[in-house]
Amino acid sequence: MFPFSRCLFSFVLLVFLVRWCDGAIIEKKVHVRIINDLGNGSDLNLHCKSKDDDLGVHVLAPHQFFEFSFRPNFWVTTLYFCRFWWGDESHWFDIYVERRDVGRCNKQCWWTVAAVGPCLLDARVQRYTLCENWKDQKPEGSSQGPKARMYNDNKHLEGNEKEGNAIIIY
């Protein structure tokens, strides 16, 4: 039994050291920002949650943003999802999926939300080009799952995000 315990201890120690070197043990906070880009003067209602945290309901005026921060968990399974609604529209989206987003936005995940879906800021080109469909919709005429849209718009990088009032939860 002793050799098994020794192997198990060595394995756990190895995983711990790898995660430590990767920065996951003393993980820096991830900052998520959601900007209302609906247009037409529409307010955006949103309600974001994780398995453990309910961030509440918020109403964003045009170009206003909601921001929250968290530390990802050790198991690389952190997930935050949001419901968005305005007028007679209602949709949901996984706003942060650690396995999906760790290489895309790292510690600063900024999203614009338009009627067609959310777009993530691509820090390499400083544009909201990483666009997704709503999780509750399939592309028209398709029996397959959603496919990502391409959307090039950098208007929020020209200072517009500073015009809105921030709602920040830490």
C-alpha positions as a Python dict, from the first residue, in 0.01 Angstrom:
ca = {
    (1, 'M'): (0, 0, 0),
    (2, 'F'): (292, 233, 71),
    (3, 'P'): (412, 254, -295),
    (4, 'F'): (59, 354, -404),
    (5, 'S'): (42, 629, -141),
    (6, 'R'): (382, 754, -248),
    (7, 'C'): (275, 763, -614),
    (8, 'L'): (-47, 942, -526),
    (9, 'F'): (141, 1198, -317),
    (10, 'S'): (390, 1252, -601),
    (11, 'F'): (108, 1297, -852),
    (12, 'V'): (-76, 1548, -631),
    (13, 'L'): (248, 1737, -571),
    (14, 'L'): (320, 1745, -945),
    (15, 'V'): (-29, 1879, -1025),
    (16, 'F'): (9, 2141, -752),
    (17, 'L'): (348, 2255, -886),
    (18, 'V'): (226, 2271, -1245),
    (19, 'R'): (-78, 2476, -1142),
    (20, 'W'): (144, 2699, -923),
    (21, 'C'): (380, 2770, -1214),
    (22, 'D'): (81, 2839, -1437),
    (23, 'G'): (-42, 3100, -1189),
    (24, 'A'): (-358, 2910, -1102),
    (25, 'I'): (-291, 2858, -731),
    (26, 'I'): (-245, 3227, -662),
    (27, 'E'): (-472, 3316, -950),
    (28, 'K'): (-513, 3674, -1053),
    (29, 'K'): (-864, 3802, -1086),
    (30, 'V'): (-1051, 3787, -1414),
    (31, 'H'): (-1243, 4105, -1498),
    (32, 'V'): (-1555, 4070, -1713),
    (33, 'R'): (-1720, 4376, -1866),
    (34, 'I'): (-2052, 4370, -2052),
    (35, 'I'): (-2139, 4677, -2264),
    (36, 'N'): (-2489, 4757, -2393),
    (37, 'D'): (-2454, 4787, -2771),
    (38, 'L'): (-2820, 4726, -2861),
    (39, 'G'): (-2863, 5061, -3033),
    (40, 'N'): (-3197, 5240, -3083),
    (41, 'G'): (-3175, 5374, -2727),
    (42, 'S'): (-3275, 5037, -2579),
    (43, 'D'): (-3192, 4948, -2221),
    (44, 'L'): (-3033, 4606, -2167),
    (45, 'N'): (-3144, 4398, -1868),
    (46, 'L'): (-2906, 4129, -1753),
    (47, 'H'): (-2880, 3871, -1478),
    (48, 'C'): (-2547, 3688, -1441),
    (49, 'K'): (-2469, 3388, -1220),
    (50, 'S'): (-2221, 3113, -1155),
    (51, 'K'): (-2280, 2792, -964),
    (52, 'D'): (-2189, 2976, -643),
    (53, 'D'): (-2254, 3346, -708),
    (54, 'D'): (-2567, 3533, -815),
    (55, 'L'): (-2466, 3880, -934),
    (56, 'G'): (-2824, 4007, -943),
    (57, 'V'): (-3031, 4188, -1205),
    (58, 'H'): (-2892, 4504, -1365),
    (59, 'V'): (-3030, 4750, -1620),
    (60, 'L'): (-2782, 4914, -1858),
    (61, 'A'): (-2862, 5226, -2059),
    (62, 'P'): (-2705, 5244, -2408),
    (63, 'H'): (-2323, 5220, -2392),
    (64, 'Q'): (-2334, 5169, -2016),
    (65, 'F'): (-2148, 4870, -1879),
    (66, 'F'): (-2164, 4617, -1597),
    (67, 'E'): (-1841, 4475, -1462),
    (68, 'F'): (-1752, 4197, -1219),
    (69, 'S'): (-1436, 4020, -1106),
    (70, 'F'): (-1358, 3677, -968),
    (71, 'R'): (-1078, 3429, -917),
    (72, 'P'): (-1104, 3116, -1137),
    (73, 'N'): (-1119, 2787, -951),
    (74, 'F'): (-838, 2533, -925),
    (75, 'W'): (-1012, 2278, -1150),
    (76, 'V'): (-1033, 2510, -1457),
    (77, 'T'): (-1413, 2479, -1461),
    (78, 'T'): (-1520, 2835, -1377),
    (79, 'L'): (-1842, 2929, -1558),
    (80, 'Y'): (-2054, 3245, -1550),
    (81, 'F'): (-2372, 3265, -1755),
    (82, 'C'): (-2608, 3555, -1814),
    (83, 'R'): (-2965, 3606, -1926),
    (84, 'F'): (-3019, 3921, -2135),
    (85, 'W'): (-3353, 4078, -2220),
    (86, 'W'): (-3491, 4393, -2378),
    (87, 'G'): (-3827, 4472, -2536),
    (88, 'D'): (-3978, 4134, -2626),
    (89, 'E'): (-3639, 3964, -2674),
    (90, 'S'): (-3479, 3728, -2421),
    (91, 'H'): (-3154, 3531, -2464),
    (92, 'W'): (-2881, 3369, -2260),
    (93, 'F'): (-2508, 3320, -2305),
    (94, 'D'): (-2212, 3170, -2116),
    (95, 'I'): (-2025, 3497, -2061),
    (96, 'Y'): (-1716, 3326, -1914),
    (97, 'V'): (-1611, 2965, -1968),
    (98, 'E'): (-1261, 2916, -1835),
    (99, 'R'): (-1155, 2646, -2080),
    (100, 'R'): (-1286, 2854, -2373),
    (101, 'D'): (-1168, 3197, -2261),
    (102, 'V'): (-832, 3140, -2094),
    (103, 'G'): (-649, 3186, -2425),
    (104, 'R'): (-889, 3439, -2575),
    (105, 'C'): (-921, 3710, -2314),
    (106, 'N'): (-710, 3591, -2019),
    (107, 'K'): (-769, 3836, -1733),
    (108, 'Q'): (-975, 4104, -1911),
    (109, 'C'): (-1286, 3979, -2089),
    (110, 'W'): (-1482, 4266, -2242),
    (111, 'W'): (-1805, 4190, -2428),
    (112, 'T'): (-2042, 4407, -2629),
    (113, 'V'): (-2400, 4285, -2643),
    (114, 'A'): (-2598, 4356, -2960),
    (115, 'A'): (-2934, 4215, -3067),
    (116, 'V'): (-2760, 3954, -3285),
    (117, 'G'): (-2540, 3832, -3000),
    (118, 'P'): (-2232, 3907, -2787),
    (119, 'C'): (-1885, 3991, -2922),
    (120, 'L'): (-1562, 3957, -2725),
    (121, 'L'): (-1278, 4206, -2749),
    (122, 'D'): (-980, 4055, -2931),
    (123, 'A'): (-692, 4221, -2746),
    (124, 'R'): (-449, 4143, -3029),
    (125, 'V'): (-633, 4368, -3276),
    (126, 'Q'): (-826, 4584, -3025),
    (127, 'R'): (-1160, 4508, -3190),
    (128, 'Y'): (-1474, 4318, -3093),
    (129, 'T'): (-1422, 4046, -3354),
    (130, 'L'): (-1479, 3728, -3152),
    (131, 'C'): (-1855, 3705, -3190),
    (132, 'E'): (-2092, 3433, -3077),
    (133, 'N'): (-2455, 3345, -3130),
    (134, 'W'): (-2697, 3336, -2842),
    (135, 'K'): (-2697, 2994, -2676),
    (136, 'D'): (-3073, 2962, -2722),
    (137, 'Q'): (-3065, 3018, -3100),
    (138, 'K'): (-2954, 2816, -3400),
    (139, 'P'): (-2863, 2981, -3729),
    (140, 'E'): (-3160, 3007, -3966),
    (141, 'G'): (-3211, 2697, -4179),
    (142, 'S'): (-2964, 2495, -3974),
    (143, 'S'): (-3018, 2181, -3774),
    (144, 'Q'): (-2666, 2209, -3633),
    (145, 'G'): (-2555, 2408, -3333),
    (146, 'P'): (-2470, 2777, -3351),
    (147, 'K'): (-2174, 2902, -3553),
    (148, 'A'): (-1973, 3210, -3462),
    (149, 'R'): (-2036, 3534, -3650),
    (150, 'M'): (-1762, 3776, -3750),
    (151, 'Y'): (-1819, 4137, -3653),
    (152, 'N'): (-1566, 4418, -3680),
    (153, 'D'): (-1635, 4722, -3470),
    (154, 'N'): (-1398, 4921, -3253),
    (155, 'K'): (-1626, 5208, -3155),
    (156, 'H'): (-1610, 5108, -2789),
    (157, 'L'): (-1233, 5142, -2793),
    (158, 'E'): (-1253, 5509, -2880),
    (159, 'G'): (-1360, 5610, -2531),
    (160, 'N'): (-1734, 5534, -2549),
    (161, 'E'): (-1709, 5279, -2269),
    (162, 'K'): (-1599, 5561, -2039),
    (163, 'E'): (-1919, 5756, -2108),
    (164, 'G'): (-2138, 5498, -1936),
    (165, 'N'): (-2174, 5457, -1565),
    (166, 'A'): (-2001, 5150, -1430),
    (167, 'I'): (-2174, 4902, -1205),
    (168, 'I'): (-1895, 4705, -1043),
    (169, 'I'): (-1915, 4403, -811),
    (170, 'Y'): (-1603, 4265, -646),
}
